[in-house]
């Protein structure tokens, strides 16, 4: 269930912004400008679809962490940036991109992480993961707000890479434990760090 939700969220975030950015080209009133704009928009849409196709393939591949690989396409030339854990993963990511329809060249800037992928930091947190984390935070806040036995207005929620951190104050140890259970049951939550203080 969590996997399907991630795929849906990621797919929407990839396709819609890319499509909109591809279409958001300035118009030209000069002679021949309309034809030039049509060609540019068409090329940008093609590039956006190539990017979306590659990122979706990465997402479904069990050997790759799609959220750690950024894909950018310009004129059929694909640039890969990010980190992978091994040469095998780097070769796999490059091969997938090279074989995507419409790709003329792959410029790989992927770096080996030496295991750093398992504990990412804020600097390499991708936009898509930030959106997923923000959605998770909102879901936890809503769940806390409608749950009896928890003073949601005294609890702050923050999510990083699926790990939810709860801070603030609660009235008892039972309320603190309940807040943990509520957050942990929310979809996409991998771990809960409860830093809530019990009001003395």
Secondary structure by P-SEA (a helix, b strand, c coil): caaaaaaaaaaaaacaaaaaaaabbbbbcccaaaaaaaaaaaaaaaaaaaaaaaaaaaaaccccccccbbbbbcccbbbbbcccccaaaaaaaaaaaaacccccccccccccccccccccccccccaaaaaaaaaaaaaaaaaaaaccccccccbbbbbcccbbbbbcccccaaaaaaaaaaaaaccccccccccccccc
